Amino acid sequence: MIEVYIDGASAGNPGQSGAGVFIKANGITEKYSIPLGIMSNHEAEFHAFIKALNVCLNNGFVHSVVSFRTDSELVNKSVEKEFVKNKLYAPLLVEALQLTKKFDLFFMKWIPSAENKVADELARLAIQNNLSEEPYSSS
């Protein structure tokens, strides 16, 4: 099973934002810290999810059991119900749902923030790196 921890963060709401993606796959870990520019915290959470989905697709994880973990109740519930009230997030949800359908076995689970510290740290690092516009990744 591939575990994917995601988090989005903003310095201000809206403000400079970043996405953190932490992947544990077959004994290997990958970390991504991705600057997102200026947006709200909820937008950053959705963008973190979309970035993580694309990373997994690019890594060829489509035939694996892929379990996404997020501390964002909004993203988790929106994916679960395939609906979001705020129209601002609707296009992001549509894009994310289209990407999830490319996986043979996709799961998403809400976790407490305390269990998502690595992804949170990566998202905060991305905020600091927003000026350089260069995503950081580490295997």
C-alpha positions as CSV (number, residue, x, y, z in Angstrom):
1,M,0.0,0.0,0.0
2,I,1.1,3.5,-0.8
3,E,0.4,6.1,1.9
4,V,0.2,9.7,0.8
5,Y,0.0,12.5,3.4
6,I,-1.0,15.9,2.1
7,D,-1.3,19.4,3.6
8,G,-1.9,22.9,2.3
9,A,-1.0,26.0,4.3
10,S,-1.3,29.8,3.9
11,A,0.4,32.6,5.6
12,G,-2.6,34.8,5.8
13,N,-6.0,34.0,4.4
14,P,-5.5,34.6,1.5
15,G,-1.7,34.8,1.6
16,Q,1.4,33.0,0.3
17,S,0.6,29.4,0.2
18,G,2.3,26.0,-0.1
19,A,1.6,22.3,-0.5
20,G,3.3,19.5,1.3
21,V,3.2,15.9,0.1
22,F,4.8,13.0,1.9
23,I,4.7,9.6,0.3
24,K,5.6,6.2,1.9
25,A,5.8,3.5,-0.8
26,N,7.4,0.1,-0.5
27,G,9.9,1.2,2.2
28,I,10.8,4.4,0.3
29,T,9.8,7.9,1.2
30,E,9.4,11.0,-1.0
31,K,8.9,14.5,0.2
32,Y,7.5,17.4,-1.9
33,S,7.3,21.1,-0.9
34,I,5.5,23.0,-3.6
35,P,5.0,26.8,-3.6
36,L,1.4,27.7,-4.7
37,G,1.4,31.5,-4.7
38,I,-1.3,33.6,-3.1
39,M,-4.6,31.8,-2.2
40,S,-6.8,30.9,0.8
41,N,-6.0,28.0,3.1
42,H,-8.8,25.9,1.8
43,E,-7.7,26.5,-1.8
44,A,-4.2,25.4,-0.7
45,E,-5.6,22.2,0.7
46,F,-7.3,21.3,-2.5
47,H,-4.2,22.2,-4.6
48,A,-2.1,20.0,-2.3
49,F,-4.4,17.1,-3.0
50,I,-4.3,17.7,-6.8
51,K,-0.5,18.0,-6.7
52,A,-0.2,14.7,-4.7
53,L,-2.6,12.9,-7.2
54,N,-0.4,14.1,-10.1
55,V,2.8,13.0,-8.3
56,C,1.3,9.5,-7.8
57,L,0.1,9.3,-11.4
58,N,3.6,10.4,-12.6
59,N,5.2,7.7,-10.4
60,G,3.0,5.0,-11.9
61,F,1.0,4.2,-8.8
62,V,-2.3,3.7,-10.7
63,H,-2.4,-0.1,-10.1
64,S,-1.4,0.1,-6.5
65,V,-3.6,0.6,-3.4
66,V,-3.2,4.3,-2.8
67,S,-4.4,5.8,0.5
68,F,-4.4,9.6,0.9
69,R,-4.4,11.1,4.4
70,T,-5.4,14.7,5.1
71,D,-6.2,16.8,8.1
72,S,-8.5,18.9,6.0
73,E,-12.1,18.0,6.9
74,L,-13.3,20.1,3.9
75,V,-11.2,18.2,1.4
76,N,-12.0,14.8,2.9
77,K,-15.8,15.4,3.1
78,S,-15.9,17.0,-0.4
79,V,-14.2,14.0,-1.9
80,E,-16.3,11.6,0.0
81,K,-19.6,13.3,-1.0
82,E,-18.3,14.5,-4.4
83,F,-19.8,17.9,-3.5
84,V,-18.6,21.2,-2.1
85,K,-20.9,24.1,-1.1
86,N,-18.5,26.9,-1.9
87,K,-18.5,27.5,-5.7
88,L,-14.9,28.7,-5.5
89,Y,-13.7,25.2,-4.7
90,A,-16.0,23.4,-7.2
91,P,-13.5,23.4,-10.1
92,L,-10.8,22.1,-7.8
93,L,-13.0,19.3,-6.6
94,V,-13.9,18.4,-10.2
95,E,-10.3,18.2,-11.2
96,A,-9.4,16.1,-8.1
97,L,-12.2,13.7,-8.7
98,Q,-11.3,13.2,-12.3
99,L,-7.7,12.3,-11.2
100,T,-8.9,9.9,-8.5
101,K,-10.8,7.9,-11.1
102,K,-7.4,7.0,-12.8
103,F,-6.5,4.9,-9.8
104,D,-7.5,1.2,-9.5
105,L,-7.8,1.5,-5.7
106,F,-8.1,5.0,-4.2
107,F,-8.9,5.7,-0.6
108,M,-9.0,8.9,1.4
109,K,-9.0,9.2,5.2
110,W,-9.2,12.2,7.6
111,I,-6.4,12.2,10.2
112,P,-5.7,14.5,13.1
113,S,-3.1,17.3,12.5
114,A,-0.8,15.5,15.0
115,E,-0.5,12.6,12.5
116,N,0.2,14.9,9.5
117,K,3.3,16.8,10.8
118,V,5.6,15.9,7.9
119,A,3.2,17.2,5.3
120,D,2.5,20.3,7.4
121,E,6.3,21.1,7.7
122,L,6.7,20.6,3.9
123,A,3.7,23.0,3.2
124,R,5.2,25.6,5.5
125,L,8.6,25.2,3.8
126,A,6.9,25.8,0.5
127,I,5.5,29.1,1.8
128,Q,9.0,30.2,2.6
129,N,10.2,29.1,-0.9
130,N,7.3,31.0,-2.7
131,L,9.6,33.7,-3.9
132,S,11.9,31.2,-5.7
133,E,9.0,29.4,-7.4
134,E,11.1,26.2,-7.2
135,P,9.4,23.1,-5.8
136,Y,11.6,21.0,-3.4
137,S,11.5,17.3,-3.6
138,S,13.5,14.6,-1.8
139,S,13.5,10.9,-2.1
